[in-house]
Amino acid sequence: MQTLDEMDLKILRVMQSDGALSVTEIAERVGLSQSPCSRRISQLQSSGIVLGKRTVLDPKKLGFQTLVIVRIKLDNHEEGTLEAFKKAARGIPEIQIALLILGDFDFYLRISVRDIEHYQQLLQKKLVTLPGVREMQSSVILEVVKDTSALAI
């Protein structure tokens, strides 16, 4: 792990809070001039600590009204089965997050769809055909209480 000083952490906190800020705005917020701030940001990017910037969209305003959590249990844990499942899951655009987990299930999927009918079609045409699936449980999310990718640094 790269050693970060307090100024690096301040920069990262500001960048996490608003990815659209310019270097000048970040520098002002952390109390640093623009050139050293820019150099620090470049170092954080080149070291792989800052992976990129994203635009966060409001799913409901774009017609994606339903969020579903799907838990998947595979019929075996052979490398080929795991890799085939991961590759197939990456190819389904409605799957926002696919996590390989320990516990009663093997994968946890977060899926965003327009409505229940959209989910039903996705389930019948794609999810049940994923490689190695033995068991699947779905839960419809009623309310997202917290959704962040920010780290507590």
C-alpha positions as CSV (number, residue, x, y, z in Angstrom):
1,M,0.0,0.0,0.0
2,Q,1.3,3.4,-0.9
3,T,1.9,5.8,2.0
4,L,-0.4,8.8,1.8
5,D,-0.1,12.0,3.8
6,E,-2.9,14.1,5.2
7,M,-3.0,16.3,2.1
8,D,-3.4,13.3,-0.2
9,L,-6.3,12.1,2.0
10,K,-7.9,15.5,1.8
11,I,-7.7,15.5,-1.9
12,L,-9.2,12.1,-2.1
13,R,-12.1,13.0,0.2
14,V,-12.9,16.1,-1.9
15,M,-12.6,14.1,-5.2
16,Q,-15.0,11.4,-3.7
17,S,-17.5,14.0,-2.7
18,D,-17.8,15.5,-6.2
19,G,-16.0,13.9,-9.2
20,A,-16.9,16.8,-11.4
21,L,-14.7,19.3,-9.6
22,S,-11.8,20.9,-11.5
23,V,-8.2,20.7,-10.2
24,T,-8.6,24.4,-9.3
25,E,-11.7,23.7,-7.2
26,I,-10.1,20.8,-5.5
27,A,-7.0,22.9,-4.7
28,E,-9.1,25.6,-3.2
29,R,-11.0,23.2,-1.1
30,V,-7.9,21.5,0.3
31,G,-5.9,24.7,0.7
32,L,-3.2,24.0,-1.8
33,S,-2.1,25.9,-5.0
34,Q,-3.1,24.4,-8.3
35,S,0.2,23.0,-9.5
36,P,1.1,20.9,-6.5
37,C,-2.5,19.8,-6.3
38,S,-2.4,18.7,-9.9
39,R,0.9,16.8,-9.4
40,R,-0.6,15.0,-6.4
41,I,-3.8,14.1,-8.3
42,S,-1.6,12.8,-11.2
43,Q,0.4,10.7,-8.8
44,L,-2.8,9.3,-7.2
45,Q,-4.0,8.4,-10.7
46,S,-0.8,6.8,-11.9
47,S,-0.4,4.8,-8.8
48,G,-3.9,3.3,-9.3
49,I,-5.4,4.8,-6.2
50,V,-7.8,6.9,-8.3
51,L,-9.3,4.6,-10.8
52,G,-11.4,7.1,-12.8
53,K,-14.5,9.3,-12.6
54,R,-18.1,8.3,-13.1
55,T,-21.3,10.0,-13.9
56,V,-24.1,8.8,-11.6
57,L,-27.5,8.6,-13.2
58,D,-30.9,8.6,-11.5
59,P,-32.3,5.2,-12.5
60,K,-35.9,6.2,-11.8
61,K,-35.8,9.3,-14.1
62,L,-34.6,7.0,-16.8
63,G,-37.4,4.5,-16.3
64,F,-35.6,1.9,-14.2
65,Q,-38.1,1.7,-11.4
66,T,-37.2,-1.7,-9.9
67,L,-34.0,-2.9,-8.1
68,V,-33.6,-6.6,-7.5
69,I,-31.1,-8.5,-5.4
70,V,-30.5,-12.0,-6.7
71,R,-28.6,-14.7,-4.7
72,I,-27.1,-17.5,-6.8
73,K,-25.9,-20.9,-5.7
74,L,-23.9,-22.8,-8.3
75,D,-23.9,-26.6,-8.7
76,N,-20.1,-26.8,-8.2
77,H,-17.1,-24.6,-7.5
78,E,-14.8,-25.8,-10.3
79,E,-12.8,-23.0,-11.9
80,G,-14.4,-23.5,-15.3
81,T,-17.9,-23.2,-13.8
82,L,-17.0,-20.0,-11.9
83,E,-15.3,-18.4,-14.8
84,A,-18.2,-19.3,-17.2
85,F,-20.7,-17.8,-14.8
86,K,-18.6,-14.6,-14.3
87,K,-18.2,-14.1,-18.0
88,A,-21.9,-14.6,-18.7
89,A,-22.9,-12.2,-15.8
90,R,-20.6,-9.5,-17.2
91,G,-22.5,-9.7,-20.5
92,I,-25.9,-8.9,-19.0
93,P,-26.3,-5.1,-18.9
94,E,-29.0,-5.1,-16.2
95,I,-26.6,-6.6,-13.7
96,Q,-24.9,-3.6,-12.0
97,I,-23.0,-5.5,-9.4
98,A,-21.9,-9.2,-9.4
99,L,-20.1,-10.4,-6.3
100,L,-18.5,-13.7,-5.6
101,I,-19.3,-14.3,-1.9
102,L,-18.7,-16.8,1.0
103,G,-21.7,-18.3,2.7
104,D,-24.9,-20.0,1.8
105,F,-24.8,-18.6,-1.8
106,D,-22.0,-18.1,-4.3
107,F,-23.0,-14.9,-6.0
108,Y,-24.8,-11.8,-5.1
109,L,-26.2,-9.7,-8.0
110,R,-27.8,-6.2,-8.0
111,I,-30.0,-5.8,-11.0
112,S,-31.8,-2.7,-12.2
113,V,-34.8,-3.1,-14.4
114,R,-37.7,-1.0,-15.6
115,D,-40.4,-3.0,-13.8
116,I,-41.3,-6.5,-12.6
117,E,-42.2,-7.6,-16.2
118,H,-38.7,-6.6,-17.3
119,Y,-37.3,-8.6,-14.5
120,Q,-39.5,-11.6,-15.4
121,Q,-38.2,-11.5,-19.0
122,L,-34.6,-11.2,-17.8
123,L,-35.1,-14.1,-15.4
124,Q,-36.7,-16.4,-17.9
125,K,-34.4,-15.6,-20.9
126,K,-31.0,-14.9,-19.3
127,L,-30.7,-15.5,-15.6
128,V,-31.9,-19.1,-15.5
129,T,-29.6,-20.0,-18.3
130,L,-26.5,-18.7,-16.6
131,P,-23.8,-21.5,-16.5
132,G,-23.9,-23.7,-13.4
133,V,-26.9,-22.2,-11.6
134,R,-28.5,-24.6,-9.1
135,E,-30.5,-22.3,-7.0
136,M,-31.6,-18.7,-7.3
137,Q,-33.4,-16.4,-4.8
138,S,-34.7,-12.9,-5.7
139,S,-35.7,-10.0,-3.5
140,V,-37.2,-6.8,-4.8
141,I,-35.8,-3.7,-3.1
142,L,-38.4,-1.4,-1.6
143,E,-36.1,1.5,-0.7
144,V,-32.4,2.3,-1.1
145,V,-31.4,3.6,2.2
146,K,-27.8,4.1,1.4
147,D,-25.8,3.6,-1.9
148,T,-22.3,4.9,-2.0
149,S,-18.9,3.9,-3.4
150,A,-17.1,6.4,-1.2
151,L,-14.5,4.9,1.2
152,A,-14.3,6.1,4.8
153,I,-10.8,7.6,4.5
